[in-house]
Amino acid sequence: MSKPFSRPNAAAALRIAPHPSILLSAMAACGLIGLPPLAWSQDATLPEVMVTGTRPLPGLAVPLSEVPAPVQTATESELRASGALHLGDFMNRRFGSVHVNENQGNPFQPDVSYRGYTASPLLGTPQGLSVYMDGVRMNQAFGDVVSWDLIPRNAIKSMTLVPGSNPLFGLNTLGGALSIETRSGFDAPGTSIMGTVGSHGRRSIELEHGGSNAHGLGWFVSGNLYRDDGWRNDSDSRVGQLFGKLGWRDAGTLLNLSLAHADNTLKGNGLQEQRFLQRDWRSVYTRPDITGNRATLLNFEGTHELTNGVTLSGNAYYRRIVTGTYNGDINEDSLDQAVYQPSAAERAALAAAGYSGFPASGASAATMPFPFWRCIGQALLADEPAEKCNGLINRTATEQSNYGVNGQFSLEGKLAGRRNQFTGGAAFNGSRVNFRQSSQLGYLNPDRSVTGVNAFGDGASGGNVDGEPFDTRVDINGRQRIWSLYAADTFSFNDRLHLIVSGRYNHTAVSTRDRITPSGPQSLGANHRYSRLNPAIGLTFSPTKAVNVYAGYNEGTRTPSSIELGCANPDQPCKLPNAMAGDPPLKQVVTRTWEAGIRGQEQSFHWNAGLFRARNADDILFVADDQAGYGYFRNFGKTRRQGIELGMGKRFGLVNASANYTFLDATFRSRETVNGSSNSSNAAAREGVPGVDGIIGIEPGNRLPLVPRHMLKVAIDYQATPQVNVGVDMLAMSGVIARGNENGRHRPDGQYYLGSGKTAGYAIFNFGGSYQATRQTELRLQINNLFDRRYATSAQLGPTGFDNAGNFIARPFPAVGGEFGLQHSAFYAPGAPRLIWAGMRYRFE
């Protein structure tokens, strides 16, 4: 949770809005100026101050007592001192109501959730948080995903997490918005270099240089090269980030031109089946799973203060992102196929075709090259490689161009004799997307890697599934255009009571062109338009100088993305990100959030308590179909996220301590029937036919998957000497419901259904320390998961392709009621073991 008043010398460094051109003054006018988190170091007395950023919009700075929400902030020094690898890691450990699901299995690809709303790099994950860097929206147009590896960590000056569905942050702000401000030569002078080494081959080097001159010019450049071998098998990372900013300023004008570039290769092998984890915590289910990200961002921004109290600001940006994925998976269509023994005629036909290594008569799966024979031999004879090949290689290629222009004005004056602040603005954001996808059939090797064969999911060479051509190709071109108008006004009745009113109108046009099937019922081509005015209102009151209360209501929306619109037909389910189909339109999601709280401070002790309730209408969820791994997006009635947030902090001499607690109740509020083939309580299993396709019913009050009910975070910092600082923080989470167990009724039977339908709670401790050896040299030590605790952050139920010995299942279970059952299990996202790294930073004179 955030504390109620500003930390010393941080007030002048905070700029909370994503960009002065669209959000800084608007947030200020709405009272949403950032409150610092429970900090590691504080002075004994923290007076109430005005918040003025390094690029303020004059007259729009407001006392923190006018903030109608528990905004949390952090500075560059706090981010660096934490030893966090990326922003998600930092927020998970230090920000209240934030948790991370490591679904992808790579540290740079986390699902970051706040109050049960997520910002994820994975296509198909319902996104509910908006992320901005210097006014540029970092949510990508295709799927609204957020690639955390593309944000230059060592270029960050400050970050602010704004709760609620605040409309001023635009689309996708359902649960909150994260605003990031980068450094410049005006606030980060000097040159430094830092190198680190650590567990599992971690090594990195960071460079930064900044400065300014008397002519008003400022410059800053930073670079980061990171490598590690990964703590899991086949999960290495290569990250390269470069950031530069050139600026000019005088008494009333500030201009900045920034360039950010990243070129990264990440391997993340996803969830692992629970039996494999019991044998080897580092193991992976199938391999490889590779993501390559390359992105370049150019952003020009400026503010100008006029003499009559009006401030003008704006920005223009262009961002290009190229992403490629290469994933080796199990072909789940092959799981119900039995071992086949070739006849003499079939062996002769294979030999005549030039194949060798196929089994002789009487051979068994233990003595023959089973994957090769099953996929190539039997598949070619039967013309069914799509069902016989147990491996699948999925490839995607995405090219995105994002661009936008934003402008606003702000005015401070009097209304009815009272202080009043008004902001108005307009924005245009556009994007173009090219997305291509292909699938290649293959077979699993003993190490669970996939070897491809000359059979592709192109509807021709790929064989058939249930008599239908196996075609997973996608080749689409998409375009999105968003026009916005917004206004905000803060009216002060007196020095203690303030009313904040704001609103934003968005009009969104999404068009998609299918280059494989330009027209017809199977075509992905479509045009969709969405419009809505989202309002917000807030009130703050200070009965005393030490106590402040607030209340607010706001609304936000999210329009369906191209990938959701392309996978919304229950008659044509798809396996994301493997396929899409022509579909009916989806409605936009509308979130309504209520917020109220109280906070206070007495000398070195600060505290806060708050309540919130966010209700989604027409929520977009991925509903599983009766084919293993397949499903479709649909509007899902209502969901609700509500909770209690508590925070406190106090300084005891050289010791500073803080704590955050969140109770989060995230539930379905509508009845629904979905596929539950891997859930032991599905309708088929209740009728005595286990292991086959079956449905489950969701009732109002059932918990949303992957959202913990309880979150506790504690941090203690000790300044042992002027040169030595050590600290310990604890992160404790309750267990979460697994995907596939939305009704909460899954119970394993040990035969057809293995593993629990939820994760266990956990608590992990992290240690950090620094030693200022000289004025120029600093040494650092970081130990994460100090006691090497084994824990899981996420879970999912699904069919398994392996037996207890880790061998691929060559045949289904015996037929029950005329149907063959499959074995289903629980898959978990294992948390990282103890990780240690040491580093040295040298600052040049």
N, C-alpha and C positions, 0 to 999 in steps of 0.2 A: 504494500500500500504506500501511497505517497504521504509525506508529512505536510502539514498545513502551511508552513511558511518557508521562505527561501533560505538556502544555506549561504554563508558569507561568500562574497566575491563570485558567486554563481549567477546572481541576478543579472549582472552585466554581460553574462556570456550566453544567456538563454535566448534562442529564437525558436519558438515552438511550432510555428506553422510550417507546412511543407514548403512554402515559398511565399515571399512577400507579395507576389503578384496575384495570388488567389486565396491564400489562407492565413497569412500572418495577421493582417489587420482584421480579417473576418473573425478569426479565433479570439483576438483581443476584444473585438466588439461583442462577441458572444460570451466573454468571460472565460474562455477556455485557454487561459495562459497556464503554462506547465508548472506543476508542483514537483519539487525534487523527490526522489525516492528516499527511503530510509538510508541515509548516507553513512559512510564509514567514519567520517570525521566531521565534527561540528564544534562551533564555538559555544561557550556557556550561555550566551545570550544572542538570540536571533531576532532582531527587530523586523517589523513589517516593512517591506520596501516596495518600490515600484519596479516592475519588470521591464527592463529596456534591453533589447537585443543589440548585437553588434551592427545590425542594419535595421533600426527601429522605424516604424511608421509613426512619426511624431503625433502626440496626442492620443495614441491608441494604447499606450502602456497603462495597465490598470493594477491596483493593489491585488495581491493574491487573495485577499479576503473576498474578492468579487468572482472567484472561480466557482462555477456551479457543478463541479465534477472532480473526482480524485485523479487528476492527471499525474502521471509519473514521468520523471526525467532523469537523465544521466549525462555526464560530461565525458569528454575524451579521457581524462585522467582516471575516472572510475572504471571505464571500459578497459583501459590498459591494465590497471591494478588488479582487476578480477582474473586476468589470465584467460578470458573467454576467447574461443577460437572464432566466433562469429556472433552476430547480434542475437540470434535465437538462443544460443548458449547463455549469453549474459542475461537476457530477460527471464529465462527459465530459472536462473539462480537468484536473481535480485528483484524482479518485478512481481508484485502481487497479482494473483489470478491468472498467471501465465504458466503453461505447461507445454512440454515438447513430446511429440510422438516420433520415434525414430523408425518410421515405417520403411524408409528406403535403405537404411543400414549404412549410410555415409554421413559423416559429421557435418558436411556442408549442404545436406539435403534434408533438413528437419521439417516436420509439420509443426509450426508454431501456433498455439491456440491461446486465446485470451477470452475468458468468460465463456468458453465453449465454442468460439468462432475461430476459424483457422485461416492461416496464410501458408500455403504449401507449394512446393515445386512440382507436385505430381498432377498430371492431367486427370480430370475426373473427380478430384477432391472438391467438394463444395466450398468455395472461398467466401470468407466473411469479414476479412480485415483488408483495409487499404494501406498501402505503403508508399511513401513519398521520399525522394531525396532531392533537396534543393528545388522543390516545387515540381519535380518530374515524377509522374506516377510510375512506380516500379512494378505494379501488377501488369503482366503481359496481356495483350489483347486476346490471345488464343488461350482460353481457359481461365483467365484472370490469375494465373499462377505467379508465384514470387520465387525467383531463383536467388537464394541468399548468397550464393557464391559470387554473384555479379556485383555485390555491394562492397566497395573498397573499405575494409574495416579500419585501416590505419589512417584514412583520410577523414574520419568522422570527428566532428567537433562536439556535437550534442545530439541526443535522440529523445523524443517525447512520445509517450503512449497516451493517446486521448481515448477515453472510454465512450461507449454508447454509439448509437446510430446517428452521429452528428451529420446533418446534411451538407455542411459546408465543405466536407472532404469529398463530396461527389459520390459516384456509384461505388458499390461494393463495401461501403462503410456500414456494415450491419452490427458488428460487435465492438468496433473501435478502429482507430487509425494510428499508424506509426509514422512519425515525421522525423527525418534525418537531416541534419545540417552539416555540411562539410567545412573543412578548415580553409583558411586563406592566409596569404602572407602578412596581412594586417594583425592577425591574432595568433599566428604560429611561426614566429621568426626563428631562424637558426637551422642547423644541420645536424642530423643524428643518424646513426645506423644501429640496428639491433639484430642479433643472431640468436637462434634457439636450436637446441637439440633435445631429443626426448625419446620416449617409448615408441616401439614399433617403427623405427626408422624416421621419426619426425625430424625434419630440419627445415629451417626457414630463415630468410633474411628480409629485413624491412629497411627501406631508405626513405628519408624525408628531408626536404629543404624548403624554407620559406623566408620571405623578407619583403621589405618595402622601402621606398625612398621619399625624399622631400617633395617630389613632383606628384605625389598621390598614387604612384604605381605600386601594386602589390603582386607578389607571385608565390605560388606554392606548388610543389610537386612531391608525390609519394609513390613508392613502388613496393610490391610485396610478392615474393616468390616462396611458395610453400610446397613441400613434398612430404608424403608419408606412405608407408607400406600398408597401413590399416591394421587394426587389431583383429579383424575377421579375415578369413581366407579370401584371397582375390578381391581385395577392397581398397586398393591404393588410391591416392588422390594426388593430383597435380594442379595447383592453383597459381595463376599469375594475374596480378592486378596492377594497373597503372592509373594514376589520377593527377591531373594538373589544373590549375586555376590561375588566370591572369585577371587582375582587377584594377580599377581606378576609382578614386573618390576625392570629393572636396567637401565643403561644409554642408551642402544640401543634396549631393548626388552620389550614388554608388552604382558602379557597373562591374559585372563579373562575366567572364567567359570561361567555362570549364569543359574539360574533356576527360572522360573515363573510358578505360578499355580493360577487358578481361578476356583471358583465353584459358579455359579450364577443362580438365578431363577427370571425371569422377566415376568411381566404381562403387555401386551400392547394391547389394544382393538381396535386399528386402527381408521379409519375414522368414523364419525357419520353423520347421515342424518340431513339436515339443520333444519327440523321442531322439532326434538328432542333437538337440541342445543338451539333453541329459548326458550324452556321450562326449560331446565336444562343443563347448560354448562358442567357439570361433567358427563353427561350420556354417555352410550356406546350402540352400536347398538346390538351386540350379545356378549355373554360371555360363557365360559372363553376363553382367548387367552394366553397361557402360553408357554414360551421358557425357557428351561434349558440348560445352557452351562457349560461344564467342560473341562478345557484345561490345558495341561502341556507342557512347552517348556524348552528344554535343549540346550544351545548354548556355544560352545567353540570358542574363537576368539583370534587372536594374530597378532602382527606386529614385524618385526625385521629389523633394519637398518644396512646395510653392510657398510664397510669402503669406498667403491668405489662410494658412492652416490646412490646406489641402495637400495630400500626399498621393502621388501617382506611382504605380509600380506595374511591372509586367515581366514576362519571360517568353522565350521561344526556344523550342528544343527539337532535336531529331535523335532517334535511337534505333539502331539496327541490331537484331539478335539472330544468330544462327545456331540452331540446336540439332544435334543428331543423337539418336539412341540405337544401341545394339544389345538386344536382350535374348538370352538363351533360356527357354522355358520348357516345361512339360506340356505336351499336347494332350490336354485332358479328354479329347475325343477318343483317345486310344485306350483309356483306362478300363473300358469294359470289353476289350478284345482279348480272346484267349490265344495261347500258344498254338501254332499250326504246324503240322508235319507235312512236308511236301511229298507228293507222289513221285514215282519214277519218271512219268511224263513231264511233270513240272520241273524236276531236276534237270532233265535233258533240255528243256526249253531255256532254262536259266543259263546252262553251260553254253548253249548255242548263241545266246545273246552276249556272251563274253564275261559273265559273272562267275566268281569262284568264292569259296568259303562258306557256301550255304550248307545246311546240315544234311548229313546222310540219313537214310531211313533208320529210325530208332534213336536218333540223337535227342538229347534233352536240353533244356534251357541252361543247365549247369555245364554242359560240355560243348555247346555250339556258340558261335559269335551271335548271340541272340539279337542284339540291336540291329546289326547289319542285316541279318536274315529277315527279321520281321519287317523292317522298314523298306529295304530294297527288294529282297526276294519276293516275299509274299505280296507286298504292295503292288509291284509291277505285274505280277500274275493276276491279281484280283482287280487291278486298276483302282485301288482304294488307299493310296498312301496317306491321305488325310486322316484316315482312321487307324492305319497300321503303324505309322511312324510315331514313336513316343516322344520325340523332341520337336521343338519349334523355335525358329530364330525370327524374331520380330525386329524390324528396322523402321525408324521414322526419321524424317528430315523436315525441319520447320524453319522458315525464313520469315522474320517479322520486321516491319518498318513502322515505328511509332513517331508521331509528330504532333505538335500542338502550339497554340498561341493563347496567352492568358493576359488579361489586363484588369486593373481595378483602380478606384479612387477611394479615399477615406477623408472624412471631415470631422473635426471636433468643434463643438460650439455649445450653444444654449438652446434648450427647448422648454418653453413655459418657465423660464428662469432657472432651470436646472441643468446640470452638466449632461451633455448628450454626445454620443459618438456614433457616427454612421459610416457604413462601408457598402459599396456596391461594385459589382464587377461582372465580367463575362469571360467565358472560356470556350475554346474549341480544341478537341483532341481527336485525332484520327489515327487509323492504322491500316496496314495491308499485310495479309498473311498468306503464305504458300505452305501447304502441308501435304507431305507425301508419306505413304506407308506401304510396306510390303512384308510378306511372311514367307519363310522358307522352311520346308519340312526337313527333319533330320532324326537322329537317334541319340540317346543319352549314353555317355561313356561312364565307366566305373567311378570317375571323380565327379560325376553329375554335370560335366560340361556337355555341350551339344555340338555334334558334328552334322553339318548340313549335307543334304543330298540334292540331286537334280530334280527336285519337285517343289513347286512354288504355289502359294495361294493366289493364283491368278485366274482361277476358274477353268483352266485348261490342263496344265501339267500337274495340278495339285490334287487330282482325284476328286472324290465325292465324300460328303458327310450326309448320311441318311438319304442318299439319292440326290442331294443337291450339290451343285458345283461348289468347291471350296475356294472362295474368293474373298480375300481380306484386303485387297488393294484400296487405297484411298489417295486421291489426287485432287485437292480442292484449292481454290483461291478465295479468300475472304476479305471483306472490308468492313470497318466499323467507324462510324462518325458520331461524335457526342457534342452537342451544343448545350451550353449551360448559362443561366443567368442567376445571380444570387445577390442577397442583401442582408445586412445585419445591423442591429441598432441596440445600443446600451444606454438605458435611461437611469440616472441616479436620482432617486427621490431625496436622499440625503447622503451623508457620509457612511451610513450603515446599511442602507437598503438599496438594492440595485435590481433592475429588471432587464433581461436580455431576450431579444426576439430576433429570429433569423429564419431564412428560408432559401431553398435552391430549386430551380426548375431545370430538369434534365430532359433532353430529347435525344434518343439513341436510335440509330439506323444500323442494322446488321444485315449484310448481304453475303451470300455464299454462292460460288460457281463451281460446278462439278465438271472436271475435265475428262473424266472417264465416261460418265453417263450424264450428258448435258441436260436431258429432259426425261420425263416419265416418272412413274411412281417410285422407282429405285434411286432417282437422282437426289443428290445432296443439295442441289441448288435451291435457294429460297431467299426471300426478302422479309425482314421483320423490323417493326418499329415500336418503340416504347417511349412513353412520356409520363412524367409525374412531377408535381410540386411537393417537396418535402419540407415541413415546418419544424421549428424548434423554439422552445421557450424555457427560460431559467430564471431563478430568483435566489439571491444571496442576502443574508442578514447577519450582522455582528452585534449581538447583545452586549458584549464586552470586547475589549481589545484582544483578549486572549482566547475567545471562543467565536467560531464562525459556523453557521449552518447554511445548507444549500438544498435546493430541489430543482429538478428539471425534467422536461419531456422532449423527446426528439424522434424523428422518423427518418429512415434511410431505406434505399432500395438497391437491389442488384438485378441487372438484366441478365437473361440467360446468355451464356457464351456460345460460340460456334460449335464447340464440341458437344455441349449439352443439347443444342438444337439439332445436331446431327445424330443424336442417340436418344430419341424420345418416343420411339414407336414400340409398344409392347409386342407387336407382331413381327418386328424385325430387330430383335435384341442384338447388342454388340458387346464385344469384349475389349474394353478400353485398355490401352489406347489402340487396340488392334483393328477395330472396324467401326464404321458409322453407316447410317442408312437414312433415306429420306423420311422425315418425321413430321408429326403435327407440331404446331407452335407451343411454346411454354409461356406461362405468365411470369412477370417479374416478381421477385421476392420483395415483400414489404416488412420491415422490422420497426416496431414501436417500442421505445425504451423509456422507462421511468427510473429516476435516480433521486436519492435523497441521502443526506449525511450530515455529520457534525465533526468538527476537528478543533484542536486547540493546542496551545503551547504555553508552558510556564518555564522560563529560563531554558535549561538544557533538556527538558522533557517535552516531547511532542507526541500526539496521539490522534487517531482518526477512526471513525466508524461509519459505515455506509450500507445502504440497501439498494439493490437494483433488480429490475425485472424487464426482460426483453422478450417480446413475443413475435414470432415469425408467422406470416401468412403466406400461403403458396410456396413454402420452402421447397427447394429443389434437392431431391435425394436420388441416389443411385439405387434402383430396386433390382434385386437379383432375379433372373429368369430361371426357367426349369432346365436350362443347359448349364453345365458346370462352368463357372467363371463368367457367364454372360449376364447381361441385364440391360437396363435402359433408365434414362432420367425421366422423372415425372414430378409434377407439383404435388406436394404432400401436405395437404391440410394445414395443420398448425403444429409448431414446436415452441417450447418455452425454455428460457434460461433465466434463472433468478438466483439470488444469493446474498450473502452477508460478507462484507470485507472489513477486517480489523487490522490496525497497525499501530505500532508504538516504537519509540526509540529514546535512548537516554545516554548521556555521556557521564562516565564515572572517572574523573581524573584523566588518566592516559588510556582508558578503555572506553570504547564506543560500541553500544549494542543496539540491535534493532530486530524487529520481528513482524511478520505478516501472516495472517491467517485468512483463508477463504473457504466458505461453505458454498458450493455450487450445485444447484439442483437443475439438471438439464434433462427434460423429458419430452416425449411425444404427447401431443394434446388431441390427436385425432386417431380414429381406428383405421387400420390398414391391413391388407393381406399381401404378404410378400413371399418369395421363395425362401425356404429354409432347409434345403437339401442336406446341409451339414449339421443341422440342429436336431438333436435326438427327440425333440417334442413335435416334429413336423407331422402333418396329417397322415402321411403314408406310414411312418413308423408307429403311430398310434393305432393304425389299422393292421399291424402285424407284418408290414413289408418294409423293414429297415434298410438303410443304405441307398435308397432310390430317391428320385425327385419328390419333394413334398413341400407344402406351404406352411407358414406360421402366421398367426394373427397378432398384430400389435394393438395394444389397448392404451387409452389415455393414462398417463402416469408411468408407463415403461420408460426406462432410462435410455438416453441417447448413448450410442457406443463411443468408446475412447475418451470419455470426459470424466475425470476424477471428481468425487464429491468433496474431498477435503484436500487442501493444500496448505502446508506450513513451511515457512522459510525464516531461518534465524541466522544472523550474522554477528560476529564478535571480532572487533579489531583492537589490537594492542600496539601502541607506539612505544616499544621497549626503550629505545634511545632516539635521539634526533636522526640517526642514520638507519635504524633497524625498525621495520614494521612487519608484524605477522598478523594473520587473520584466519579464522575458520568460519565456514558457512555450512548450514545444513539445509537440505531439500528433502521434504517428506511429502509423499503422495499416497492417497488411497488407491485401491485397485479400480480398474475400469472394465466395463462390459465389452466383450469382443464383438466385432462385426459378424453378423450372422446369428447373433444371440439377442436380437432386438427385443424379443419377448421375455428374456431373462429366465427361460425354462430349460435350457440345455443341461442334460445330465449324461456324462459318458457311461457307456455300458461295457467298455473294454474290448468289444469286438468290432462293431460297425462304427462306433463313435468313441474317439479317444480324446482325452484332454478336456480341461475345464473351459467354460464359456466366459471366463473373466481372468484378469491378471491379479496377482497379489500386490498389496501395498508395499511400499519400500521407503527407506530413508538412507540417503547417502551424504557423506561429509567431504568437503573439499578444503584443502589447506593452501595458503599462499603466503609468501614472504618476500621482502625486498631488502637489500642492503646498499646504501649509498656509499660506495667505497671511496670515491673522490667526488669533487664537484662535477666532474664530467662523466663518471662511470657509475652505472647502477647494475647490480646483479639481482636476478629474480629466480625464484623456485616456485613451482606450482605442482601440486599433487591432487588430482581429481579422483573421486571415489576412494578416499583415503583407506578405508577398511576392505576394499576389494569386494564389495557387495554384489551379488548376482541379482538382477532385477529385470523386468520387462516393462516397456513403456506402452506397448500396444499389442493387440491380439485380433485374430480373425479365424473363423471356422471355415474349413474347406476340404475338398477331397484330397487324399494323399496318394501318391503313386509308388510308395515304397513300403516294404514290410519291416518287421522289427529288426532285421539284420541290415537294413539299409539297401536292400536289393529292390530293383524295380519290380512291381507286382505284374506278373506275366498273365494273370487271368483273374477274373472277378470272383467274388464269393459265390457260393452255390445259389442257384435260382430259388427265389421265394415267391410263390404266387405267380410264377411265370416270368418274373423279372430278375435280372442280375443286380445285386447290390454292390456298392462300392464302399471302401473304408474311408471314413472322414476323421479329421483330426483338428487339433488346435495349433495354430501357427502364432509365434510370438516375435516381437521386435526386441532382441536382447540389448540391454544397456551395456555401455562400455565398462571394461574392468578398470583396475587401478592404472592410471596414466600419469607419468612423471615427465616434466620437461624443465630445463634450466635455460636461462637466457642472460645475455649481457647487452646493455644499451650504452653506447658511447656518444656523447654530445660534444660536437666540435665547438671551440671558442668562436 
